[in-house]
Amino acid sequence: MEHVKVALQAMDPVSHAGLAALLQFRGDITVLRPQQRADADVLVAAAERLTPDVVATLRRAGAETVAPIVLVCQEVVEAELMTAVECKVVAILPRAAVTSERLAHSVRAAAAGGGVMPPNLVGELLKQVDRMQRDVLAPNGLNASGLTPREIDVLRLMADGFDTNEIAGKLCYSERTVKNVIYGVTHRLKLRNRSHAVAYALRAGMI
């Protein structure tokens, strides 16, 4: 079983101690000291509510580590869900229902790239993603991956090994247009080069 390094973030010492106690006897989980936070695979945070101060704290914590966040919270209402996701929260556990086993399961899921949400929030999250696709992305010619259909066509041909001139011929574009498309993708998504752009599209499941 893969070992998971966990950093803790709590609004008060009692909550911090409680989180540590729930995880300390898990053989596959190590609770890091505060100064080791940058090494964490997962950040576990505890709060009563997702207040503006808590959101700011989560964003600061997220800036210190690339680790996903497991949030133990008294309540997260539907309107706060996307804010939580934007703060890199991938798992939400109601405070009253937290056990050592449930917390450890959420930590392992987060470390593996998954997530855990209360059933009542899963449907709301899907509805909010659908609204974003319909109201924000689609009107701008984008999809959830942040790519336009034209960009996907170019990246797909790049992944197949075609050069700029060949891509232009297949799509009936000028070479300048193809180069502009590639530049637009790499610049907008902060990708290093063409290979990085192809890898991004592959990971997003778009090609």
Backbone as CSV, one residue per row, in Angstrom:
resi,resn,N_x,N_y,N_z,CA_x,CA_y,CA_z,C_x,C_y,C_z
1,MET,0.841,-1.199,0.000,0.000,0.000,0.000,0.879,1.252,0.000
2,GLU,0.574,2.219,-0.850,1.397,3.423,-0.965,1.264,4.290,0.274
3,HIS,2.394,4.823,0.725,2.404,5.674,1.921,1.987,7.094,1.550
4,VAL,1.146,7.702,2.381,0.624,9.042,2.117,1.085,9.998,3.206
5,LYS,1.692,11.112,2.788,2.129,12.146,3.732,1.057,13.228,3.805
6,VAL,0.623,13.533,5.018,-0.505,14.439,5.230,-0.085,15.649,6.052
7,ALA,-0.481,16.828,5.602,-0.332,18.054,6.384,-1.699,18.436,6.917
8,LEU,-1.732,19.065,8.081,-2.991,19.439,8.725,-3.142,20.952,8.771
9,GLN,-4.380,21.416,8.590,-4.699,22.838,8.650,-6.013,22.971,9.412
10,ALA,-5.954,23.556,10.601,-7.166,23.720,11.399,-7.247,25.147,11.927
11,MET,-8.463,25.588,12.186,-8.663,26.954,12.644,-8.385,27.113,14.142
12,ASP,-8.257,25.992,14.866,-7.999,26.065,16.302,-7.185,24.840,16.728
13,PRO,-6.457,24.919,17.839,-5.591,23.818,18.284,-6.351,22.527,18.583
14,VAL,-7.579,22.634,19.107,-8.353,21.441,19.438,-8.688,20.646,18.179
15,SER,-9.108,21.333,17.115,-9.417,20.652,15.858,-8.169,20.018,15.262
16,HIS,-7.046,20.742,15.366,-5.777,20.216,14.854,-5.411,18.924,15.565
17,ALA,-5.542,18.927,16.888,-5.221,17.739,17.672,-6.173,16.594,17.341
18,GLY,-7.443,16.931,17.102,-8.419,15.911,16.758,-8.103,15.233,15.443
19,LEU,-7.717,16.012,14.437,-7.349,15.439,13.143,-6.133,14.531,13.291
20,ALA,-5.148,15.012,14.033,-3.930,14.218,14.227,-4.250,12.894,14.913
21,ALA,-5.142,12.939,15.910,-5.496,11.722,16.636,-6.201,10.715,15.732
22,LEU,-7.012,11.192,14.804,-7.741,10.302,13.904,-6.814,9.595,12.921
23,LEU,-5.683,10.224,12.609,-4.801,9.675,11.575,-3.512,9.045,12.101
24,GLN,-3.194,9.275,13.368,-1.845,8.938,13.839,-1.562,7.441,13.883
25,PHE,-2.575,6.604,13.987,-2.323,5.166,14.079,-2.542,4.440,12.753
26,ARG,-2.646,5.203,11.669,-2.773,4.601,10.344,-1.386,4.297,9.810
27,GLY,-1.101,3.028,9.572,0.238,2.635,9.174,0.675,3.174,7.829
28,ASP,-0.285,3.491,6.955,0.065,3.975,5.616,-0.039,5.485,5.503
29,ILE,-0.260,6.176,6.624,-0.405,7.638,6.610,0.533,8.249,7.641
30,THR,1.301,9.257,7.216,2.187,9.987,8.116,1.723,11.434,8.216
31,VAL,1.517,11.917,9.438,1.142,13.314,9.657,2.426,14.134,9.789
32,LEU,2.590,15.098,8.886,3.808,15.902,8.842,3.776,17.036,9.856
33,ARG,4.951,17.507,10.214,5.052,18.716,11.030,4.744,19.938,10.158
34,PRO,4.311,21.042,10.763,3.934,22.232,9.971,5.008,22.682,8.998
35,GLN,6.271,22.603,9.389,7.355,23.059,8.516,7.607,22.120,7.339
36,GLN,6.947,20.948,7.356,7.101,19.981,6.268,5.942,20.043,5.268
37,ARG,5.081,21.026,5.385,3.861,21.079,4.587,4.121,20.959,3.084
38,ALA,5.198,21.532,2.612,5.489,21.497,1.175,5.682,20.081,0.656
39,ASP,5.959,19.128,1.548,6.179,17.735,1.141,4.897,16.909,1.153
40,ALA,3.784,17.516,1.520,2.539,16.766,1.713,1.961,16.241,0.399
41,ASP,1.403,15.039,0.469,0.631,14.483,-0.646,-0.812,14.952,-0.577
42,VAL,-1.304,15.182,0.641,-2.688,15.608,0.873,-2.696,16.590,2.030
43,LEU,-3.522,17.625,1.937,-3.736,18.562,3.033,-5.124,18.305,3.602
44,VAL,-5.207,18.063,4.906,-6.496,17.882,5.579,-6.781,19.153,6.369
45,ALA,-7.915,19.785,6.067,-8.274,21.041,6.723,-9.590,20.874,7.464
46,ALA,-9.712,21.557,8.606,-10.937,21.504,9.394,-11.444,22.914,9.635
47,ALA,-12.757,23.095,9.501,-13.373,24.401,9.724,-14.851,24.201,10.064
48,GLU,-15.422,25.180,10.750,-16.852,25.111,11.038,-17.665,25.343,9.767
49,ARG,-17.371,26.452,9.097,-18.066,26.811,7.871,-17.049,27.341,6.865
50,LEU,-17.448,27.416,5.617,-16.559,27.916,4.570,-16.719,29.433,4.486
51,THR,-16.237,30.122,5.520,-16.320,31.573,5.588,-15.255,32.197,4.691
52,PRO,-15.357,33.504,4.402,-14.311,34.166,3.607,-12.914,33.998,4.201
53,ASP,-12.809,34.022,5.545,-11.503,33.837,6.183,-10.973,32.428,5.939
54,VAL,-11.855,31.433,6.004,-11.446,30.050,5.769,-11.023,29.863,4.317
55,VAL,-11.792,30.455,3.396,-11.444,30.370,1.975,-10.067,30.983,1.736
56,ALA,-9.812,32.135,2.338,-8.506,32.786,2.180,-7.391,31.905,2.734
57,THR,-7.649,31.261,3.872,-6.657,30.366,4.473,-6.379,29.166,3.573
58,LEU,-7.443,28.596,2.998,-7.275,27.452,2.099,-6.489,27.847,0.856
59,ARG,-6.751,29.036,0.338,-6.024,29.479,-0.855,-4.553,29.709,-0.543
60,ARG,-4.276,30.261,0.632,-2.867,30.444,1.020,-2.188,29.092,1.184
61,ALA,-2.896,28.156,1.815,-2.337,26.815,1.997,-2.106,26.147,0.648
62,GLY,-3.054,26.346,-0.264,-2.920,25.762,-1.589,-1.753,26.332,-2.368
63,ALA,-1.390,27.571,-2.043,-0.250,28.191,-2.726,1.075,27.625,-2.228
64,GLU,1.059,27.044,-1.028,2.285,26.503,-0.437,2.550,25.067,-0.861
65,THR,1.535,24.393,-1.383,1.689,22.994,-1.769,0.757,22.680,-2.936
66,VAL,1.128,21.703,-3.725,0.275,21.291,-4.847,-0.708,20.215,-4.406
67,ALA,-0.682,19.865,-3.122,-1.504,18.768,-2.618,-2.992,19.090,-2.688
68,PRO,-3.829,18.093,-3.022,-5.274,18.267,-2.951,-5.707,18.383,-1.493
69,ILE,-6.906,18.923,-1.273,-7.373,19.202,0.080,-8.586,18.341,0.430
70,VAL,-8.532,17.748,1.615,-9.687,17.083,2.217,-10.233,18.048,3.266
71,LEU,-11.493,18.441,3.125,-12.090,19.429,4.026,-13.067,18.762,4.987
72,VAL,-12.794,18.910,6.277,-13.713,18.470,7.322,-14.457,19.710,7.787
73,CYS,-15.764,19.729,7.569,-16.522,20.966,7.775,-17.883,20.655,8.384
74,GLN,-18.349,21.566,9.239,-19.675,21.399,9.830,-20.736,21.325,8.748
75,GLU,-20.605,22.218,7.759,-21.584,22.248,6.670,-21.011,23.004,5.482
76,VAL,-21.236,22.482,4.291,-20.954,23.200,3.057,-22.257,23.275,2.280
77,VAL,-22.742,24.483,2.072,-23.995,24.632,1.342,-23.706,24.636,-0.151
78,GLU,-24.756,24.418,-0.941,-24.585,24.266,-2.386,-23.897,25.465,-3.021
79,ALA,-24.225,26.672,-2.541,-23.655,27.885,-3.138,-22.149,27.989,-2.911
80,GLU,-21.634,27.261,-1.911,-20.206,27.340,-1.588,-19.388,26.254,-2.280
81,LEU,-20.065,25.352,-2.975,-19.397,24.159,-3.491,-18.308,24.485,-4.505
82,MET,-18.607,25.338,-5.493,-17.606,25.659,-6.504,-16.425,26.417,-5.901
83,THR,-16.702,27.234,-4.879,-15.607,27.926,-4.188,-14.667,26.911,-3.550
84,ALA,-15.254,25.877,-2.936,-14.431,24.830,-2.330,-13.581,24.130,-3.386
85,VAL,-14.186,23.805,-4.516,-13.456,23.121,-5.592,-12.329,24.008,-6.114
86,GLU,-12.594,25.310,-6.246,-11.565,26.244,-6.711,-10.390,26.310,-5.737
87,CYS,-10.630,25.988,-4.470,-9.566,25.975,-3.458,-8.837,24.633,-3.414
88,LYS,-9.073,23.800,-4.418,-8.438,22.480,-4.534,-8.990,21.447,-3.563
89,VAL,-10.217,21.685,-3.067,-10.871,20.695,-2.217,-11.408,19.573,-3.105
90,VAL,-10.990,18.336,-2.833,-11.455,17.189,-3.616,-12.307,16.241,-2.782
91,ALA,-12.335,16.455,-1.474,-13.151,15.610,-0.598,-13.729,16.473,0.520
92,ILE,-15.007,16.253,0.819,-15.678,16.978,1.897,-16.296,15.960,2.842
93,LEU,-15.963,16.087,4.127,-16.526,15.211,5.146,-17.298,16.039,6.160
94,PRO,-18.583,15.742,6.380,-19.328,16.438,7.437,-18.681,16.154,8.789
95,ARG,-18.478,17.179,9.556,-17.751,17.046,10.834,-18.383,16.001,11.751
96,ALA,-19.715,15.975,11.781,-20.409,15.074,12.697,-20.248,13.605,12.303
97,ALA,-19.894,13.366,11.044,-19.810,11.979,10.556,-18.381,11.476,10.429
98,VAL,-17.397,12.279,10.855,-15.998,11.904,10.663,-15.594,10.797,11.636
99,THR,-15.003,9.761,11.071,-14.363,8.709,11.858,-12.948,8.544,11.327
100,SER,-12.135,7.825,12.051,-10.768,7.576,11.604,-10.770,6.874,10.257
101,GLU,-11.651,5.895,10.074,-11.706,5.138,8.830,-12.154,6.012,7.669
102,ARG,-13.182,6.810,7.875,-13.684,7.673,6.795,-12.657,8.727,6.405
103,LEU,-11.981,9.288,7.388,-10.975,10.299,7.083,-9.807,9.666,6.326
104,ALA,-9.375,8.501,6.769,-8.271,7.820,6.086,-8.665,7.450,4.658
105,HIS,-9.899,6.999,4.471,-10.376,6.666,3.119,-10.346,7.898,2.216
106,SER,-10.790,9.042,2.735,-10.788,10.275,1.943,-9.372,10.712,1.607
107,VAL,-8.459,10.561,2.557,-7.050,10.912,2.322,-6.465,10.037,1.224
108,ARG,-6.726,8.740,1.294,-6.198,7.831,0.274,-6.796,8.149,-1.093
109,ALA,-8.100,8.437,-1.129,-8.753,8.769,-2.399,-8.154,10.037,-2.997
110,ALA,-7.938,11.054,-2.163,-7.355,12.311,-2.638,-5.942,12.087,-3.165
111,ALA,-5.159,11.284,-2.461,-3.783,11.013,-2.879,-3.738,10.274,-4.209
112,ALA,-4.768,9.473,-4.466,-4.821,8.697,-5.708,-5.457,9.470,-6.859
113,GLY,-5.790,10.740,-6.623,-6.381,11.550,-7.676,-7.891,11.509,-7.714
114,GLY,-8.503,10.908,-6.703,-9.959,10.817,-6.650,-10.556,11.859,-5.729
115,GLY,-11.801,11.618,-5.339,-12.481,12.556,-4.463,-13.617,11.874,-3.728
116,VAL,-14.090,12.516,-2.671,-15.199,11.997,-1.876,-16.111,13.165,-1.538
117,MET,-17.372,13.067,-1.929,-18.338,14.122,-1.644,-19.594,13.514,-1.033
118,PRO,-20.263,14.247,-0.111,-21.557,13.785,0.374,-22.526,13.646,-0.794
119,PRO,-23.394,12.624,-0.782,-24.300,12.388,-1.916,-25.114,13.613,-2.327
120,ASN,-25.522,14.425,-1.353,-26.359,15.576,-1.694,-25.585,16.655,-2.456
121,LEU,-24.234,16.620,-2.367,-23.428,17.630,-3.060,-22.971,17.178,-4.440
122,VAL,-22.959,15.868,-4.676,-22.479,15.371,-5.964,-23.358,15.874,-7.102
123,GLY,-24.679,15.731,-6.944,-25.601,16.198,-7.982,-25.492,17.685,-8.213
124,GLU,-25.331,18.454,-7.131,-25.209,19.906,-7.260,-23.929,20.282,-7.982
125,LEU,-22.849,19.576,-7.704,-21.584,19.851,-8.381,-21.717,19.607,-9.877
126,LEU,-22.358,18.511,-10.256,-22.558,18.204,-11.669,-23.414,19.282,-12.336
127,LYS,-24.438,19.761,-11.627,-25.289,20.816,-12.197,-24.505,22.111,-12.387
128,GLN,-23.627,22.429,-11.430,-22.851,23.661,-11.546,-21.833,23.563,-12.673
129,VAL,-21.222,22.390,-12.848,-20.297,22.195,-13.963,-21.038,22.322,-15.294
130,ASP,-22.245,21.758,-15.358,-23.049,21.856,-16.575,-23.396,23.313,-16.885
131,ARG,-23.755,24.079,-15.842,-24.063,25.501,-16.051,-22.840,26.266,-16.539
132,MET,-21.668,25.941,-15.999,-20.441,26.603,-16.445,-20.159,26.295,-17.911
133,GLN,-20.354,25.020,-18.286,-20.144,24.632,-19.676,-21.102,25.382,-20.591
134,ARG,-22.359,25.452,-20.192,-23.400,26.037,-21.035,-23.319,27.567,-21.085
135,ASP,-23.061,28.204,-19.933,-23.162,29.659,-19.851,-21.838,30.399,-20.022
136,VAL,-20.724,29.713,-19.750,-19.422,30.391,-19.790,-18.536,29.844,-20.905
137,LEU,-18.337,28.536,-20.913,-17.392,27.959,-21.869,-17.946,27.906,-23.286
138,ALA,-19.137,27.313,-23.453,-19.701,27.130,-24.797,-19.839,28.447,-25.562
139,PRO,-20.332,29.538,-24.948,-20.443,30.795,-25.700,-19.101,31.325,-26.204
140,ASN,-18.000,30.875,-25.584,-16.663,31.307,-26.005,-15.952,30.250,-26.835
141,GLY,-16.712,29.243,-27.278,-16.127,28.210,-28.131,-15.193,27.271,-27.400
142,LEU,-15.324,27.180,-26.076,-14.452,26.328,-25.278,-15.233,25.155,-24.706
143,ASN,-14.501,24.155,-24.237,-15.124,23.066,-23.498,-14.426,22.957,-22.148
144,ALA,-14.753,21.925,-21.371,-14.228,21.823,-20.008,-12.712,21.700,-19.968
145,SER,-12.094,21.280,-21.048,-10.635,21.161,-21.078,-9.963,22.504,-21.347
146,GLY,-10.754,23.515,-21.727,-10.180,24.809,-22.068,-9.696,24.890,-23.499
147,LEU,-10.087,23.919,-24.351,-9.657,23.889,-25.746,-10.834,24.121,-26.687
148,THR,-10.577,24.810,-27.795,-11.591,24.992,-28.824,-11.569,23.791,-29.756
149,PRO,-12.660,23.561,-30.518,-12.655,22.449,-31.481,-11.484,22.532,-32.468
150,ARG,-11.137,23.745,-32.913,-10.022,23.888,-33.848,-8.704,23.490,-33.188
151,GLU,-8.531,23.886,-31.937,-7.315,23.517,-31.217,-7.225,22.002,-31.039
152,ILE,-8.346,21.377,-30.767,-8.363,19.917,-30.607,-7.963,19.239,-31.916
153,ASP,-8.487,19.740,-33.041,-8.122,19.160,-34.352,-6.622,19.248,-34.596
154,VAL,-6.041,20.404,-34.302,-4.603,20.589,-34.517,-3.795,19.682,-33.591
155,LEU,-4.177,19.624,-32.325,-3.444,18.801,-31.368,-3.559,17.320,-31.701
156,ARG,-4.707,16.904,-32.191,-4.886,15.494,-32.567,-3.930,15.112,-33.697
157,LEU,-3.799,15.998,-34.685,-2.886,15.726,-35.798,-1.427,15.805,-35.349
158,MET,-1.127,16.724,-34.431,0.224,16.774,-33.869,0.558,15.464,-33.163
159,ALA,-0.416,14.941,-32.414,-0.199,13.683,-31.703,0.023,12.527,-32.671
160,ASP,-0.532,12.654,-33.891,-0.356,11.613,-34.909,0.963,11.769,-35.670
161,GLY,1.740,12.806,-35.322,3.064,12.952,-35.904,3.165,13.869,-37.113
162,PHE,2.086,14.589,-37.440,2.122,15.484,-38.603,2.807,16.798,-38.241
163,ASP,3.548,17.362,-39.216,4.189,18.650,-38.980,3.235,19.780,-39.346
164,THR,3.688,21.010,-39.159,2.827,22.175,-39.361,2.263,22.236,-40.774
165,ASN,3.106,22.006,-41.756,2.677,22.069,-43.148,1.618,21.001,-43.456
166,GLU,1.823,19.798,-42.938,0.868,18.707,-43.174,-0.464,18.965,-42.473
167,ILE,-0.390,19.524,-41.259,-1.619,19.859,-40.528,-2.405,20.913,-41.282
168,ALA,-1.694,21.918,-41.792,-2.351,22.977,-42.562,-3.072,22.395,-43.773
169,GLY,-2.419,21.462,-44.458,-3.029,20.853,-45.631,-4.260,20.042,-45.292
170,LYS,-4.208,19.277,-44.231,-5.327,18.418,-43.856,-6.536,19.223,-43.381
171,LEU,-6.276,20.347,-42.722,-7.379,21.137,-42.169,-7.757,22.325,-43.055
172,CYS,-7.062,22.460,-44.185,-7.308,23.583,-45.100,-7.081,24.927,-44.424
173,TYR,-6.030,25.011,-43.602,-5.611,26.253,-42.978,-4.287,26.671,-43.593
174,SER,-3.902,27.912,-43.383,-2.544,28.324,-43.731,-1.601,27.866,-42.619
175,GLU,-0.318,27.787,-42.950,0.652,27.410,-41.924,0.655,28.432,-40.785
176,ARG,0.477,29.704,-41.142,0.443,30.753,-40.109,-0.706,30.513,-39.135
177,THR,-1.870,30.109,-39.668,-3.016,29.843,-38.803,-2.709,28.705,-37.837
178,VAL,-2.104,27.634,-38.356,-1.755,26.499,-37.497,-0.771,26.932,-36.414
179,LYS,0.242,27.712,-36.804,1.223,28.187,-35.826,0.554,29.071,-34.774
180,ASN,-0.410,29.904,-35.209,-1.123,30.767,-34.274,-1.971,29.946,-33.299
181,VAL,-2.582,28.873,-33.811,-3.378,28.000,-32.950,-2.489,27.365,-31.885
182,ILE,-1.337,26.856,-32.315,-0.413,26.205,-31.377,0.110,27.211,-30.356
183,TYR,0.462,28.397,-30.830,0.936,29.440,-29.910,-0.160,29.811,-28.916
184,GLY,-1.391,29.944,-29.419,-2.505,30.310,-28.550,-2.725,29.310,-27.439
185,VAL,-2.653,28.017,-27.779,-2.845,26.966,-26.781,-1.728,26.995,-25.747
186,THR,-0.490,27.005,-26.209,0.636,26.932,-25.277,0.718,28.177,-24.390
187,HIS,0.403,29.352,-24.967,0.472,30.590,-24.199,-0.667,30.674,-23.183
188,ARG,-1.883,30.375,-23.623,-3.054,30.506,-22.742,-3.024,29.521,-21.582
189,LEU,-2.580,28.298,-21.858,-2.582,27.257,-20.831,-1.220,27.103,-20.149
190,LYS,-0.280,28.021,-20.490,1.053,28.021,-19.878,1.753,26.663,-20.066
191,LEU,1.709,26.178,-21.297,2.378,24.928,-21.646,3.745,25.246,-22.245
192,ARG,4.720,24.379,-22.022,6.104,24.709,-22.386,6.364,24.628,-23.887
193,ASN,5.781,23.638,-24.548,6.084,23.435,-25.963,4.993,22.565,-26.588
194,ARG,5.203,22.153,-27.846,4.203,21.355,-28.544,3.960,20.008,-27.865
195,SER,5.038,19.367,-27.419,4.895,18.062,-26.765,4.071,18.193,-25.480
196,HIS,4.309,19.267,-24.751,3.557,19.512,-23.519,2.076,19.736,-23.847
197,ALA,1.803,20.440,-24.940,0.416,20.691,-25.346,-0.292,19.388,-25.706
198,VAL,0.413,18.512,-26.436,-0.177,17.204,-26.782,-0.434,16.392,-25.517
199,ALA,0.521,16.404,-24.592,0.353,15.661,-23.339,-0.833,16.183,-22.542
200,TYR,-1.018,17.509,-22.533,-2.158,18.116,-21.833,-3.459,17.620,-22.439
201,ALA,-3.552,17.628,-23.763,-4.779,17.191,-24.431,-5.053,15.718,-24.184
202,LEU,-4.000,14.919,-24.135,-4.175,13.489,-23.869,-4.691,13.271,-22.455
203,ARG,-4.105,13.983,-21.492,-4.548,13.825,-20.106,-5.989,14.308,-19.932
204,ALA,-6.377,15.334,-20.684,-7.749,15.847,-20.598,-8.744,14.944,-21.315
205,GLY,-8.225,13.920,-22.005,-9.097,12.987,-22.710,-9.712,13.551,-23.976
206,MET,-9.073,14.589,-24.530,-9.639,15.261,-25.702,-9.119,14.683,-27.017
207,ILE,-8.025,13.951,-26.963,-7.488,13.342,-28.195,-7.071,11.898,-27.883
